[in-house]
Amino acid sequence: MCENKQTDDSLEVKGASQAEIDKIHDDAEYMQHFWHTTSHILAQAVKRLYPETKLAIGPSIKNGFYYDLDREEKFTDEDLAKLEKEMKQIVKQNYRLERIEMSREEAIKYWQDRNEPYKVELIQDMPEDTLITFYKQGEFVDLCRGGHLDCTGRIKAFKLTSIAGAYWRGDEKNKMLTRIYGISFPKKETLKAYLQKLEEAKQRDHRRIGREMNIFMTSDMGPGFPFWLPNGVKIKECLKQLLIDNQKRMHYQQIETPIILSRQLWETSGHWAHYQEKMYTTEIDGETFAVKPMNCPGGVLVYRSQPRSYRDLPLRLSEFGHCHRHEQSGELHGLMRVRSFTQDDAHIFMTAEQAEAELENVISLIDRIYKRFGFKYHVELSTRPEDSMGSDKDWELATNALESALKKRHMEYVVNPGDGAFYGPKIDFHIEDALGREWQCGTAQIDFQLPERFQLEYIGSDNEKHRPIMLHRAIYGSLERFIAVLIEHYAGKFPYWLAPEQVRILPISEKVADYAHELESALFDADVRVQVDWRNEKIGYKIRQAQLDHVPYMFVVGEKEANNKQVAVRSRDEGDKGVMSLEDFLASVK
């Protein structure tokens, strides 16, 4: 396609067979280059149509790309249509991407002359000896490290998907810019399939379903602080109970720690130095306290509250802790990103010799819980980062324990070198929902730092003092985010055991009111979550409403059912199930 010579860091597909090209298209690195190139095409179209716009940054992301832009007038959906049309022209013109190098001083002057303050700021923050690289396509030039495709003509199908606000450099103290998101693919068929999945995701949006199903609400009086409605509380309690029941057999002990704790604690834990900007603070009796952003230090204080022996270990402390973090307003999103949330934390204090067995137990528990929801998942192992704490021996021991536990479970995993926490290596569990989207929820992290910082000890079998190892563990991650994932995974059609309303009784007339009350009472006694639709509406209307509310089962009750002490059962998913006794129904769903 491109006649000029290939640039050094772009990806060449010229002369390849179609099978080879298809294989390249499935390559993650190729698609990152593909999306990055498309972001430059978007920026070029913006400068052609709206030359007064200032350019910020335009990276590729996990699924597509975006570009942050500064324009006095807001971009509209009509603007996106115009930009897409201009982008098609740029693709048709098939410009080669050419790499240009400049010194730092030359680059600063270049962008100052073009009145692009964001580019100037980016370069000024680079080291003085940095060689600055630009990429040119036609008349358009952008500050960029690469890499890219060799020419614009390879972008066969694209779509600008949404507009959002984004603070410059992610700092809410900076100006709010406009972020235009997009997606592109080498084939129109792939784009069509992706957009169909995107549309299905909109239909499953947990914010809409959560509102319609009386699960949660939000308010301008508390942005980022969700209000749990009756059905949402029922789902939360089901999730908690599922975990509590499974943890009992593994000898976990349930604790609760305070929401507000002294600044001194957060200084000792290291959060004050590394996490202060995310923490809410208050003054009590002239001293500074902080609302907890995480539960770990509270668990440490419980461990330290009394002398511990090797016979007490492993000590498994579980907590549904209510945490608060100051997230930026532009990043808040339903239940996915909030400022107030409940973490299903557990902190396991153990000896080095117990680490591998404890990790196996955690992996087994996570596997059992995820299978209850039908989730497939994959595992990533993150190893020692550059800014880590602890000895080489500790890190080797912990990493080996993580790997050994995974291998004993015959679990495939991907290694993320250097992506561990500064206090220890970790394994993360990524679940896959009904649309194939991945969500990182569960985690198991080995921590050397907090036991050292808080001088935790236990008396060993040698009657000497030893330092325990701490294992952080979460399965849901946060109940808020996990419930959001569940809502979208099931599209609101929760399985019977999790549904906030399991049965709805639909009396045909007031003549069967006594029998409807009798059924309601019996279902309550059987721990079934039940409601009666007492409205004076036709039965067809009541059935349709129950279907819209995603109630798993409906009991249609008329005089015949009342006389025979039976119910006509309708299933949300299977339709008419026939007439049966209440006892037979309960046996069928048990």
C-alpha positions in Angstrom: 0.0 0.0 0.0 2.7 2.5 1.0 5.3 3.3 -1.6 7.9 4.8 0.7 10.4 2.9 2.7 9.2 1.5 6.1 10.1 3.6 9.2 12.1 1.9 11.9 9.5 1.3 14.6 6.3 0.8 12.6 4.8 -2.6 11.7 5.1 -3.6 8.1 2.6 -6.0 6.5 3.3 -5.3 2.9 3.7 -8.4 0.8 2.2 -10.7 3.4 -0.4 -13.3 2.6 -4.0 -12.7 3.9 -3.5 -15.5 6.4 -0.4 -13.8 7.7 -2.1 -10.4 7.9 -5.0 -12.0 9.8 -2.6 -13.4 12.3 -0.9 -10.1 12.7 -4.3 -8.5 13.3 -4.8 -10.8 16.3 -1.5 -9.7 17.8 -1.9 -7.4 20.8 1.1 -5.2 20.0 -0.1 -4.7 16.4 -3.5 -3.5 17.7 -1.9 -1.1 20.1 0.0 0.4 17.1 -3.2 0.3 15.1 -5.2 2.2 17.7 -2.4 4.7 18.4 -2.2 5.5 14.6 -6.0 6.0 14.6 -5.7 8.5 17.5 -3.3 10.5 15.3 -5.8 10.4 12.5 -8.5 11.7 14.9 -6.2 14.6 16.0 -5.4 15.5 12.4 -9.1 15.6 11.6 -9.7 17.8 14.7 -7.0 20.3 13.6 -8.4 20.4 10.1 -12.0 21.1 11.2 -11.4 23.0 14.4 -7.9 24.5 14.1 -8.3 26.5 17.3 -8.3 23.3 19.4 -5.3 22.6 21.6 -3.9 19.1 21.5 -3.1 17.2 24.8 -2.5 13.4 24.6 -3.9 10.6 22.5 -2.8 7.1 23.5 -4.0 3.7 22.7 -5.8 1.9 25.5 -7.0 -1.6 26.2 -9.8 -1.4 23.7 -9.3 1.4 21.3 -7.9 4.9 21.8 -8.8 8.4 23.0 -7.5 11.9 22.5 -7.7 14.7 25.1 -8.5 18.1 23.6 -8.9 21.7 24.8 -11.7 23.6 22.9 -13.8 26.4 24.2 -17.0 25.0 22.5 -18.1 21.6 23.6 -17.8 18.8 21.1 -21.2 17.3 20.1 -22.4 14.1 18.5 -22.7 16.1 15.3 -19.1 17.0 15.6 -18.1 13.4 15.9 -19.9 12.6 12.7 -18.0 15.4 10.9 -14.7 14.2 12.4 -15.4 10.6 11.2 -16.0 11.9 7.7 -12.7 13.8 7.7 -10.9 10.8 9.2 -12.1 8.7 6.2 -10.5 11.3 3.9 -7.2 11.0 5.8 -7.3 7.3 5.5 -8.1 7.6 1.8 -5.1 10.0 1.3 -2.9 7.2 2.7 -0.2 9.3 4.4 3.0 7.6 5.4 4.0 8.2 9.1 7.4 9.7 9.2 9.5 9.9 12.4 11.2 13.3 13.2 13.8 13.8 15.9 14.6 17.2 17.6 16.5 18.4 20.6 14.5 19.4 23.7 15.1 23.1 23.0 14.1 22.8 19.3 11.0 20.8 20.2 9.8 23.4 22.8 10.2 26.2 20.3 8.4 24.2 17.6 5.3 23.8 19.8 5.5 27.3 21.3 5.4 28.7 17.7 2.2 26.6 17.1 0.6 27.7 20.4 0.3 24.2 21.8 0.8 24.7 25.5 0.1 21.1 26.5 2.8 19.7 24.2 5.3 22.4 25.6 4.5 21.3 29.2 5.1 17.6 28.4 8.5 18.3 26.8 9.5 20.7 29.7 8.9 17.9 32.1 11.3 15.6 30.3 15.0 15.3 31.2 17.2 17.9 29.5 19.1 15.3 27.5 16.0 13.7 26.1 15.8 13.3 22.3 12.3 14.3 21.3 10.5 12.4 18.6 7.6 13.6 16.5 5.5 11.7 13.9 4.3 13.4 10.7 1.5 12.3 8.4 0.7 14.8 5.6 0.4 18.3 7.0 -0.1 17.0 10.6 2.7 16.6 13.2 2.3 15.2 16.7 4.6 14.8 19.7 4.9 11.0 20.1 7.3 8.2 21.1 5.6 5.7 18.7 5.0 3.1 17.6 2.6 3.2 14.6 1.6 1.6 11.5 3.5 2.5 8.4 0.6 4.5 6.8 -2.9 5.8 7.4 -4.4 3.7 4.6 -4.4 0.5 6.8 -7.2 1.8 9.0 -10.2 0.2 7.3 -12.9 0.6 9.9 -13.3 3.0 12.9 -15.9 4.6 15.1 -15.8 7.5 17.5 -17.8 6.0 20.4 -18.2 8.7 23.2 -17.2 12.0 24.6 -16.2 12.5 28.3 -14.4 15.0 30.5 -10.9 14.4 31.7 -8.6 16.6 33.9 -5.3 17.4 32.3 -2.8 14.9 33.6 -5.5 13.3 35.8 -5.3 16.2 38.3 -8.6 17.7 39.3 -6.7 21.0 40.1 -6.0 21.3 36.3 -8.4 22.3 33.5 -11.1 19.9 32.4 -10.4 18.8 28.8 -12.7 16.9 26.4 -11.8 13.3 25.8 -13.0 11.7 22.6 -13.0 7.8 22.7 -12.8 5.6 19.6 -12.3 2.1 18.3 -10.8 0.8 15.0 -10.2 -2.5 13.3 -8.6 -3.8 10.1 -11.9 -5.3 9.0 -15.4 -3.8 8.9 -16.9 -7.1 10.0 -14.8 -6.9 13.2 -15.9 -3.3 13.9 -19.6 -4.3 13.3 -19.3 -7.2 15.8 -17.6 -4.9 18.4 -20.3 -2.2 18.1 -23.0 -4.8 18.5 -21.3 -5.9 21.7 -21.0 -2.3 22.8 -24.7 -1.8 22.2 -25.5 -4.9 24.2 -23.3 -3.5 27.0 -25.4 -0.3 27.0 -28.5 -2.4 27.4 -26.9 -4.2 30.4 -25.7 -0.9 32.0 -25.8 -1.5 35.7 -26.8 2.2 36.4 -30.1 1.8 34.4 -30.9 -1.7 35.6 -29.9 -0.8 39.2 -32.4 2.1 39.2 -35.2 0.1 37.6 -34.7 -2.9 39.9 -34.6 -0.8 43.1 -31.0 -1.9 43.8 -29.2 1.4 44.3 -29.4 5.2 43.7 -27.1 8.1 43.6 -27.6 11.7 44.7 -26.0 15.1 44.1 -25.9 15.4 47.9 -23.3 12.7 48.0 -21.5 12.2 44.6 -19.6 8.9 44.6 -21.4 7.7 47.7 -24.0 5.2 46.6 -27.4 4.7 48.4 -28.3 1.0 48.8 -32.0 0.4 48.2 -34.0 -2.5 49.7 -33.2 -5.0 46.8 -29.5 -3.9 46.8 -29.2 -4.6 50.5 -30.7 -8.1 49.9 -28.1 -8.8 47.2 -25.3 -7.5 49.5 -26.4 -9.7 52.3 -26.6 -12.8 50.0 -23.0 -12.2 48.9 -21.8 -11.7 52.4 -23.5 -14.8 53.6 -22.1 -16.9 50.8 -18.6 -15.9 51.8 -19.2 -16.3 55.5 -20.6 -19.8 55.0 -17.6 -20.8 52.9 -15.1 -19.3 55.3 -16.5 -21.0 58.3 -15.2 -24.4 57.1 -11.7 -22.8 56.7 -11.7 -21.4 60.3 -11.8 -17.7 59.5 -12.8 -15.3 62.3 -15.0 -12.3 61.5 -13.9 -8.9 62.9 -15.0 -5.3 62.5 -12.6 -2.4 62.8 -13.4 1.4 63.2 -14.0 3.6 60.1 -12.0 6.5 61.6 -8.5 6.0 63.1 -5.7 8.3 64.2 -3.2 9.9 61.8 -0.5 8.2 63.8 -1.7 4.8 62.6 -1.6 5.8 59.0 1.8 7.3 59.4 3.1 4.0 60.8 1.5 2.0 58.0 2.9 4.3 55.4 -0.4 5.3 53.9 -0.1 8.9 55.1 3.1 9.3 53.0 1.9 7.4 49.9 -1.9 7.8 50.0 -2.8 11.0 51.8 -4.4 12.7 48.8 -7.0 9.9 48.6 -7.9 10.1 52.3 -10.7 12.0 54.1 -9.6 13.6 57.4 -11.2 15.2 60.4 -10.2 16.7 63.7 -11.1 15.0 67.0 -10.0 16.5 70.3 -7.5 18.6 68.5 -5.8 15.7 66.7 -6.0 14.6 63.1 -7.9 11.4 62.3 -8.5 9.8 58.9 -11.4 7.8 57.4 -9.9 4.5 56.4 -9.2 4.0 52.7 -8.4 0.3 53.4 -8.8 -2.2 56.2 -5.3 -3.6 56.6 -4.0 -1.4 59.5 -7.1 -2.2 61.6 -6.5 -5.9 61.1 -2.9 -5.4 62.2 -4.1 -3.7 65.5 -6.3 -6.7 66.2 -3.4 -9.1 65.7 -1.2 -6.9 68.0 -3.8 -6.6 70.7 -2.6 -9.7 72.5 0.5 -12.0 72.6 0.6 -14.6 69.8 2.1 -18.0 69.7 3.0 -20.2 66.8 0.1 -22.3 67.9 -2.3 -19.4 67.0 -1.1 -19.3 63.4 -2.3 -19.2 60.8 -4.7 -16.5 62.1 -7.4 -15.8 59.5 -9.2 -12.5 60.2 -12.0 -11.6 57.8 -13.8 -8.2 57.6 -16.4 -6.6 55.5 -14.9 -3.2 56.0 -16.5 0.1 54.9 -13.8 2.2 53.2 -13.7 5.7 51.7 -11.3 7.1 49.1 -11.4 10.5 47.4 -11.7 9.6 43.8 -11.8 12.4 41.2 -15.3 13.4 40.2 -14.6 12.8 36.5 -13.8 9.1 37.2 -16.9 8.3 39.2 -19.1 5.7 37.4 -22.2 4.1 39.0 -21.0 1.4 41.3 -17.8 0.7 39.3 -15.9 3.7 40.7 -17.1 5.2 44.0 -15.8 7.0 47.0 -17.5 4.7 49.6 -17.4 0.9 49.3 -17.3 -2.3 51.2 -14.2 -4.6 50.8 -14.4 -8.3 51.6 -10.9 -8.3 53.1 -9.2 -11.0 55.0 -5.7 -10.7 56.6 -4.0 -14.0 57.3 -1.0 -13.9 59.7 1.2 -17.0 59.2 4.7 -18.4 59.4 6.9 -18.6 56.3 6.4 -22.4 56.3 2.6 -22.0 56.2 2.6 -19.5 53.3 2.2 -22.0 50.5 -0.6 -24.0 52.1 -2.5 -20.8 53.0 -2.2 -19.6 49.4 -3.6 -22.9 48.2 -6.6 -22.4 50.5 -7.2 -18.9 49.3 -7.0 -20.0 45.6 -9.4 -22.9 46.4 -11.9 -20.5 48.1 -11.8 -18.0 45.2 -12.3 -20.8 42.7 -15.3 -22.1 44.6 -16.9 -18.7 44.9 -16.4 -17.7 41.2 -17.8 -21.1 40.0 -20.9 -20.4 42.0 -21.6 -17.5 39.6 -20.4 -19.4 36.5 -17.5 -17.1 36.0 -14.5 -18.1 33.9 -11.3 -16.4 35.0 -7.6 -16.2 34.5 -4.7 -15.5 36.9 -1.8 -13.1 36.7 1.3 -13.3 38.9 3.0 -9.9 39.6 6.6 -10.0 40.7 9.0 -7.6 42.5 9.0 -4.0 41.4 12.0 -1.6 41.5 10.7 0.4 44.5 10.2 -2.7 46.7 10.9 -3.2 50.3 12.2 -6.3 52.0 15.2 -8.7 51.5 15.9 -10.7 48.4 15.4 -13.9 50.4 11.9 -12.8 51.5 10.9 -11.9 48.0 12.2 -15.2 46.6 10.4 -17.1 49.3 7.1 -15.3 48.7 7.2 -15.5 44.9 8.1 -19.2 45.0 5.1 -19.8 47.3 2.7 -18.0 45.0 4.0 -20.0 41.9 4.0 -23.3 43.8 0.4 -22.8 44.9 -0.7 -22.0 41.4 1.1 -25.0 40.0 -0.3 -27.4 42.6 -3.8 -26.3 41.4 -2.7 -26.9 37.8 -3.6 -23.3 37.0 -2.3 -21.4 34.0 -1.1 -17.9 34.8 0.6 -15.0 33.2 3.7 -13.3 34.8 3.7 -9.5 35.1 7.4 -8.8 35.8 7.9 -5.9 38.2 4.2 -5.3 38.7 3.9 -6.4 42.3 3.1 -4.2 45.2 6.0 -2.5 46.9 5.4 -4.7 50.0 5.3 -8.0 48.2 4.3 -10.1 45.2 0.7 -10.8 44.4 -1.7 -12.9 42.2 -4.7 -11.2 40.7 -7.9 -13.0 39.4 -9.6 -11.6 36.3 -13.2 -12.8 35.8 -14.9 -12.8 32.4 -18.5 -11.7 32.1 -21.2 -12.7 29.6 -19.9 -10.2 27.1 -16.3 -11.4 27.3 -15.2 -8.4 29.3 -12.6 -8.9 32.0 -12.7 -7.5 35.5 -10.0 -7.7 38.1 -11.6 -8.7 41.4 -9.9 -11.2 43.5 -6.3 -10.8 44.8 -3.8 -12.5 47.1 -0.9 -10.3 48.2 2.0 -11.2 50.4 3.1 -8.3 52.7 6.4 -7.9 54.5 6.0 -4.2 55.2 3.2 -4.0 57.7 4.4 -6.7 60.0 7.8 -4.9 60.0 6.4 -1.4 60.5 4.1 -2.5 63.3 6.7 -4.8 64.9 4.4 -7.8 64.9 5.6 -10.9 66.7 4.8 -14.4 67.7 6.6 -16.8 70.0 7.9 -19.8 68.1 8.3 -23.4 69.1 11.9 -22.4 70.1 10.5 -19.9 72.6 12.0 -17.0 70.6 10.3 -14.0 69.0 9.6 -14.2 65.2 8.0 -11.9 62.7 4.9 -13.3 61.0 4.1 -12.9 57.3 0.9 -11.2 56.3 -1.4 -12.3 53.5 -4.0 -9.8 52.1 -6.9 -11.5 50.4 -10.1 -10.3 48.7 -12.5 -12.2 46.5 -15.2 -9.8 45.5 -12.7 -6.9 45.7 -15.4 -4.4 46.6 -19.1 -5.4 46.9 -20.1 -2.3 45.0 -18.0 -3.1 42.0 -18.8 -6.8 42.1 -22.5 -6.2 42.2 -22.1 -3.8 39.2 -20.4 -6.6 37.3 -23.1 -9.1 38.4 -25.9 -6.8 37.2 -24.3 -6.5 33.8 -23.3 -10.1 33.6 -26.8 -11.3 34.3 -28.5 -8.3 32.6 -30.5 -8.1 35.9 -31.7 -11.7 35.6 -30.1 -12.9 38.8 -30.1 -16.6 39.5 -32.8 -17.7 41.9 -30.5 -17.9 45.0 -29.3 -14.3 44.5 -32.4 -12.6 43.2 -33.6 -9.9 45.6 -37.2 -11.0 44.9 -37.5 -14.7 44.3 -41.2 -15.2 44.0 -44.0 -12.8 43.2 -47.6 -13.9 44.0 -50.2 -12.6 41.5 -53.7 -12.9 42.8 -56.3 -12.9 40.1 -58.9 -11.2 42.3 -59.6 -10.2 45.9 -61.5 -13.4 46.4 -58.2 -15.2 46.8 -56.7 -12.6 49.2 -56.7 -15.0 52.2 -54.9 -17.7 50.2 -52.4 -15.2 48.8 -51.6 -14.2 52.4 -51.3 -17.8 53.4 -48.8 -18.5 50.6 -46.8 -15.3 51.5 -46.5 -16.4 55.1 -45.5 -20.0 54.1 -42.8 -18.6 51.8 -41.5 -16.3 54.4 -41.2 -19.2 56.8 -39.2 -21.1 54.1 -36.8 -18.1 53.8 -38.0 -17.2 50.3 -37.9 -13.5 49.4 -41.5 -12.9 48.3 -43.9 -10.1 47.4 -47.6 -10.0 46.6 -48.8 -7.8 43.7 -52.1 -6.5 45.3 -52.8 -4.0 42.5 -56.2 -4.0 40.8 -54.8 -4.8 37.4 -55.4 -7.6 34.9 -53.3 -10.7 35.4 -51.5 -10.3 32.0 -50.3 -6.8 33.1 -49.0 -8.2 36.4 -47.1 -11.0 34.6 -45.5 -8.6 32.2 -44.5 -6.4 35.0 -42.9 -9.3 37.0 -41.0 -10.2 33.8 -39.7 -6.7 33.4 -38.6 -6.8 37.1 -36.7 -10.0 36.4 -38.5 -12.0 39.1 -37.4 -15.7 38.7 -40.9 -17.2 39.6 -44.5 -16.0 39.6 -47.4 -17.7 41.3 -50.7 -17.1 39.5 -53.4 -17.7 42.0 -57.1 -17.9 41.2 -60.1 -19.6 42.9 -59.2 -23.0 41.5 -55.7 -22.9 42.9 -57.0 -21.6 46.2 -59.5 -24.4 46.5 -56.9 -27.1 45.6 -54.2 -25.5 47.7 -51.9 -25.2 44.7 -50.2 -22.6 42.6 -49.8 -22.0 38.9 -46.1 -21.4 38.5 -44.5 -19.3 35.7 -40.8 -19.1 35.3 -39.0 -16.0 34.1 -36.8 -18.0 31.9 -38.9 -21.0 30.9 -42.5 -19.7 30.9 -45.4 -21.8 32.2 -44.3 -24.6 34.6 -47.8 -25.9 35.4 -49.8 -26.3 38.5 -48.2 -27.8 41.6 -48.2 -27.7 45.4 -46.1 -25.2 47.3 -44.1 -28.1 48.8 -43.3 -29.5 45.3 -42.2 -26.0 44.2 -39.9 -25.5 47.2 -38.4 -28.9 46.6 -37.7 -28.1 42.9 -35.8 -24.9 43.7 -34.0 -26.1 46.8 
